[in-house]
Amino acid sequence: MKFITTTLKRGLAVLIFAAGMPVFAQIVAPVPTTPVTSPGDLNVGTLTNNTGPVNTVEGAVLFYNPATNGPEVTLTASLDDGAGNTFTAYEWYNITTDGTTETANEISGESAQNLVRTALAPGYHKFRVYGLVDDGNVICQSDDYEDIILFVLSPLTVTTTFNDNGNPLAYCSTDVPATPIELSVSDIAADYTDNANGYSNPGGGDFEVSYQWFAIKDGDTGNPVDLETTTDSYSVTLTDTGTYTFYVEVEYATSIKDKGARDYVMYTSTVQNAGSDLEIVVSPTPGSPTITIGGVTD
């Protein structure tokens, strides 16, 4: 990326940089497109001089790890401007917004090529970098700058419900209700309350997700029954006798970010009935009785 440089006297440069005056600008990004099915829909990536379009960077979508209070990311600026100028220092900024304008907040003490941020809260994060060249006589700061927009996927809170469709919560194994008891996901929520950047974040229900339903038979939590349903609802048609409870696992779609081996990005909800786990009982249907001849009086 080519930078246009402005020459500053060393003393003036130090004074201006130390002041750390915030820079205000109109909001250009991020603006999510819903439904969110890919990193591009989140409008994450890089842009120059806060001018769109955003160059999508898939690695700019991060999972939230509760064990570390959020992910850690290292941002690396280029060593030069591509036009023969090698940077000797950098200025890094965190960008925030009040909903109308953006403010560039200088990150104190960060002048190296790499910027490490830890414990990022769910939601949008936007960072900016300028390059500086010190040739021993003057310090030249780039007029152009580059921004990068990151998005941390929030843990999802999944709410489930059921509709008995007029059926009792117990039936015989050969008498599955014609209109089955229906389990469903009624809400998916994301929490951005710890993010103070000011950007509008998509709701939990705005994301494409995957579903997998399971049943626990007779309390055997170590051997859940895979109900082989990948939609947001499940119709109970079980015929194997036992007492069942149910839960659903929800994950962000792999097209947004592949979870890999991260087991902490699977969000689970157990179906409830008045504050307790919903139980559906499938009772055995008895076979026919046999007839024998007892006493006979001819």
Backbone torsions as a table, in degrees:
resi	resn	phi	psi	omega
1	MET	NA	130.4	-178.8
2	LYS	-84.3	134.0	177.1
3	PHE	-110.7	140.0	172.4
4	ILE	-94.0	126.1	-173.9
5	THR	-106.0	151.0	176.7
6	THR	-120.6	129.5	-178.0
7	THR	-82.5	133.1	179.1
8	LEU	-128.2	142.9	170.7
9	LYS	-66.7	143.7	-174.2
10	ARG	-54.2	-45.7	-178.3
11	GLY	-62.9	-43.2	179.1
12	LEU	-65.1	-40.3	-179.5
13	ALA	-61.1	-46.8	-179.1
14	VAL	-61.5	-40.3	-179.3
15	LEU	-62.9	-46.3	-177.5
16	ILE	-66.2	-44.8	-177.5
17	PHE	-65.5	-37.8	-178.6
18	ALA	-69.0	-30.3	-178.6
19	ALA	-64.4	-35.8	176.9
20	GLY	60.3	40.4	-178.5
21	MET	-66.0	132.3	178.4
22	PRO	-67.6	149.4	179.3
23	VAL	-110.9	131.6	-177.3
24	PHE	-107.4	142.5	179.5
25	ALA	-154.2	160.4	175.3
26	GLN	-67.2	150.7	179.2
27	ILE	-72.9	127.9	174.7
28	VAL	-110.4	-38.7	-178.4
29	ALA	-157.1	161.0	6.7
30	PRO	-95.6	147.3	174.2
31	VAL	-134.3	111.0	-178.0
32	PRO	-74.2	151.0	172.8
33	THR	-108.6	124.2	-178.4
34	THR	-108.5	148.1	1.6
35	PRO	-71.3	148.0	-178.9
36	VAL	-85.7	112.5	-179.6
37	THR	-120.0	-6.8	-176.9
38	SER	-157.5	164.7	176.2
39	PRO	-56.6	-33.7	179.0
40	GLY	-60.7	-32.5	178.8
41	ASP	-68.5	-23.8	177.8
42	LEU	-85.6	-7.5	177.6
43	ASN	60.4	44.2	179.7
44	VAL	-103.4	149.6	179.4
45	GLY	139.9	-151.6	-174.2
46	THR	-112.5	154.8	172.9
47	LEU	-153.6	149.9	-177.1
48	THR	-102.5	132.8	178.0
49	ASN	55.7	32.2	177.6
50	ASN	56.1	33.2	-179.0
51	THR	-117.2	122.4	-178.9
52	GLY	-74.2	174.5	2.6
53	PRO	-78.6	160.9	176.7
54	VAL	-74.2	133.6	174.2
55	ASN	-83.0	108.2	-173.1
56	THR	-61.3	132.4	174.7
57	VAL	-124.7	112.4	-175.6
58	GLU	-62.0	-33.6	-179.7
59	GLY	-70.1	-2.9	179.4
60	ALA	-83.0	-1.6	173.4
61	VAL	-99.4	124.3	-173.6
62	LEU	-123.7	147.6	173.0
63	PHE	-86.6	149.2	174.1
64	TYR	-88.4	122.2	177.4
65	ASN	-103.3	111.9	-177.6
66	PRO	-64.4	-23.8	-179.5
67	ALA	-68.2	-24.5	-179.0
68	THR	-116.4	11.1	-176.7
69	ASN	56.8	33.5	178.6
70	GLY	120.5	164.6	-176.3
71	PRO	-77.2	163.6	170.9
72	GLU	-111.0	138.5	180.0
73	VAL	-137.7	141.9	174.2
74	THR	-110.2	120.6	176.7
75	LEU	-99.8	130.8	-175.7
76	THR	-120.3	120.7	176.0
77	ALA	-84.0	155.7	179.6
78	SER	-68.3	154.0	179.2
79	LEU	-73.6	-24.0	-178.1
80	ASP	-145.8	177.1	-176.9
81	ASP	-96.1	4.0	-179.3
82	GLY	80.3	1.7	-179.8
83	ALA	-125.1	22.7	175.8
84	GLY	96.0	0.4	-179.8
85	ASN	-103.4	121.8	-179.6
86	THR	-98.2	127.8	-178.0
87	PHE	-75.5	141.2	176.0
88	THR	-107.5	-14.1	177.7
89	ALA	-162.3	171.8	-176.5
90	TYR	-140.8	157.8	168.4
91	GLU	-118.9	125.6	-179.2
92	TRP	-111.1	142.7	-178.7
93	TYR	-132.8	147.2	167.8
94	ASN	-102.0	128.6	-175.8
95	ILE	-100.0	131.6	176.7
96	THR	-127.3	170.2	-179.0
97	THR	-142.9	152.4	172.4
98	ASP	-102.0	10.1	-178.3
99	GLY	98.0	-15.9	179.5
100	THR	-118.8	-45.1	178.9
101	THR	-128.6	161.6	176.6
102	GLU	-104.3	147.6	178.1
103	THR	-121.1	130.0	176.4
104	ALA	-92.8	113.4	-178.0
105	ASN	-104.6	112.4	-177.3
106	GLU	-63.2	136.7	178.8
107	ILE	-90.0	108.8	-173.8
108	SER	-62.4	137.5	174.3
109	GLY	79.3	3.5	-178.5
110	GLU	-107.0	102.8	179.5
111	SER	-130.4	4.4	-178.5
112	ALA	-86.3	171.7	-179.6
113	GLN	-64.7	-32.6	-178.0
114	ASN	-104.1	136.0	173.4
115	LEU	-116.3	121.2	179.8
116	VAL	-106.0	125.8	175.8
117	ARG	-119.8	136.7	-178.7
118	THR	-124.1	163.5	175.6
119	ALA	49.8	50.9	179.0
120	LEU	-73.4	130.2	179.4
121	ALA	-73.5	157.0	176.4
122	PRO	-57.7	144.9	178.0
123	GLY	112.9	-167.1	-175.5
124	TYR	-79.2	146.2	171.3
125	HIS	-138.8	136.5	-178.5
126	LYS	-131.9	128.8	-178.4
127	PHE	-126.1	153.0	-176.8
128	ARG	-132.7	147.3	177.3
129	VAL	-137.6	137.5	169.0
130	TYR	-112.1	151.5	174.8
131	GLY	-103.8	143.1	178.2
132	LEU	-120.3	141.9	175.6
133	VAL	-124.9	122.7	178.0
134	ASP	-114.2	109.9	-179.8
135	ASP	-96.6	11.4	-179.5
136	GLY	95.9	-14.8	-179.7
137	ASN	-113.3	-47.2	-179.3
138	VAL	-139.7	159.7	172.8
139	ILE	-105.8	126.7	178.4
140	CYS	-111.3	126.5	178.6
141	GLN	-104.9	138.8	178.5
142	SER	-64.3	136.6	171.8
143	ASP	-73.3	-37.7	178.8
144	ASP	-82.2	156.6	177.8
145	TYR	-145.7	165.9	177.3
146	GLU	-125.2	139.0	175.5
147	ASP	-108.9	153.3	168.3
148	ILE	-132.7	135.3	-179.7
149	ILE	-109.4	126.0	177.4
150	LEU	-112.9	156.0	173.2
151	PHE	-136.5	126.8	176.8
152	VAL	-100.3	119.7	-179.2
153	LEU	-69.6	126.7	-179.0
154	SER	-74.6	146.1	165.1
155	PRO	-56.1	143.2	-176.9
156	LEU	-100.9	135.9	173.0
157	THR	-101.4	116.3	-174.2
158	VAL	-104.0	129.5	177.6
159	THR	-112.5	129.8	179.8
160	THR	-117.7	160.4	177.8
161	THR	-149.0	177.1	176.6
162	PHE	-144.2	157.1	175.7
163	ASN	-127.9	116.5	-177.4
164	ASP	-76.9	-9.4	179.0
165	ASN	51.5	35.5	176.6
166	GLY	80.9	6.8	-178.3
167	ASN	-96.3	151.0	168.7
168	PRO	-70.3	161.0	-178.8
169	LEU	-87.1	22.8	175.0
170	ALA	-145.9	138.0	177.4
171	TYR	-150.5	162.5	179.2
172	CYS	-79.4	151.4	-172.2
173	SER	-60.2	-26.6	179.6
174	THR	-102.1	11.5	-176.1
175	ASP	-128.4	51.0	177.8
176	VAL	-61.1	131.5	-178.2
177	PRO	-55.9	139.5	179.9
178	ALA	-63.0	-37.6	171.2
179	THR	-109.6	96.3	-167.9
180	PRO	-65.4	162.1	169.8
181	ILE	-63.3	132.3	-173.5
182	GLU	-112.5	125.3	173.1
183	LEU	-102.7	143.7	-177.6
184	SER	-154.8	158.0	171.9
185	VAL	-88.3	120.7	-176.5
186	SER	-98.6	-19.7	-179.3
187	ASP	-162.2	146.5	172.2
188	ILE	-130.8	120.5	-174.9
189	ALA	-119.5	144.4	173.6
190	ALA	-115.6	146.9	-175.2
191	ASP	-116.6	116.7	179.8
192	TYR	-116.1	20.0	-172.3
193	THR	-65.9	-22.8	-179.4
194	ASP	-86.0	-0.1	-178.4
195	ASN	-100.0	119.0	-176.2
196	ALA	-104.4	16.3	-176.7
197	ASN	-73.0	-22.4	175.2
198	GLY	93.5	-5.1	-178.8
199	TYR	-79.1	152.2	176.1
200	SER	-81.0	127.1	-177.6
201	ASN	-107.8	150.1	178.7
202	PRO	-67.6	150.5	177.3
203	GLY	-74.4	161.6	179.9
204	GLY	-58.2	-36.4	179.9
205	GLY	-76.3	-3.4	179.1
206	ASP	-84.0	-9.3	-176.4
207	PHE	-95.6	145.2	169.2
208	GLU	-74.5	129.9	-178.7
209	VAL	-132.1	167.3	173.7
210	SER	-113.1	152.4	-177.9
211	TYR	-124.6	146.1	170.3
212	GLN	-146.1	123.4	-177.0
213	TRP	-98.8	144.5	178.9
214	PHE	-137.1	155.3	173.2
215	ALA	-122.7	145.0	172.3
216	ILE	-106.3	117.6	-177.1
217	LYS	-97.5	127.0	175.6
218	ASP	52.3	35.8	175.3
219	GLY	75.4	8.3	-178.3
220	ASP	-81.8	81.3	-176.2
221	THR	-68.4	-21.4	-179.4
222	GLY	-80.0	-5.9	-177.4
223	ASN	-139.0	66.4	-178.2
224	PRO	-65.0	149.5	177.8
225	VAL	-89.1	117.2	177.0
226	ASP	-74.4	115.0	-176.4
227	LEU	-83.7	-1.6	172.2
228	GLU	53.8	41.8	177.5
229	THR	-123.4	127.6	-174.6
230	THR	-116.5	20.5	176.0
231	THR	-105.8	-178.6	-177.6
232	ASP	-82.7	8.9	178.5
233	SER	-146.0	162.2	178.4
234	TYR	-144.5	130.0	176.4
235	SER	-95.3	122.5	-175.1
236	VAL	-75.6	113.0	178.6
237	THR	-130.3	29.1	-177.1
238	LEU	-67.0	140.6	178.3
239	THR	-122.5	-11.5	176.9
240	ASP	-76.0	126.1	-172.1
241	THR	-66.2	145.4	178.7
242	GLY	153.8	178.7	176.3
243	THR	-108.6	126.1	-171.5
244	TYR	-118.6	141.0	162.6
245	THR	-117.7	166.6	-169.3
246	PHE	-138.7	147.4	172.6
247	TYR	-147.6	160.7	179.7
248	VAL	-125.3	142.1	173.7
249	GLU	-107.0	130.9	-179.1
250	VAL	-121.5	135.1	178.4
251	GLU	-135.9	153.5	170.6
252	TYR	-63.5	144.5	179.4
253	ALA	-59.9	142.3	180.0
254	THR	-63.2	-21.7	177.8
255	SER	-69.6	-20.4	174.8
256	ILE	-84.8	-50.7	174.3
257	LYS	-165.2	130.3	179.1
258	ASP	-76.4	127.6	-176.1
259	LYS	-72.0	-20.9	-178.2
260	GLY	57.7	-128.0	-178.4
261	ALA	-94.7	12.2	-177.2
262	ARG	-79.1	100.5	-179.5
263	ASP	-78.9	-12.8	-177.9
264	TYR	-81.1	-1.1	178.8
265	VAL	-105.6	23.4	172.4
266	MET	-106.3	124.0	-172.2
267	TYR	-113.3	126.4	-168.1
268	THR	-119.2	143.4	174.2
269	SER	-138.1	128.8	175.9
270	THR	-91.7	133.0	-178.9
271	VAL	-67.1	129.8	-175.6
272	GLN	-109.9	154.9	174.5
273	ASN	-136.7	102.0	-179.7
274	ALA	55.1	43.0	174.8
275	GLY	89.4	-3.8	177.4
276	SER	-122.8	161.3	178.1
277	ASP	-60.2	130.5	176.0
278	LEU	-61.7	131.1	175.9
279	GLU	-118.3	131.5	172.9
280	ILE	-121.0	127.7	-175.3
281	VAL	-107.0	127.2	173.6
282	VAL	-109.0	112.5	-176.5
283	SER	-96.5	150.0	-179.8
284	PRO	-67.7	139.1	174.0
285	THR	-86.7	121.5	-176.1
286	PRO	-69.2	153.7	174.0
287	GLY	-79.0	177.9	-177.9
288	SER	-73.8	148.7	174.9
289	PRO	-73.9	157.0	175.2
290	THR	-103.3	156.9	-178.3
291	ILE	-117.3	131.3	172.7
292	THR	-125.3	160.9	178.4
293	ILE	-89.9	123.2	176.9
294	GLY	-89.2	-134.0	178.5
295	GLY	-67.0	143.3	-179.5
296	VAL	-126.7	133.7	170.8
297	THR	-120.4	109.3	-179.1
298	ASP	-85.6	NA	NA
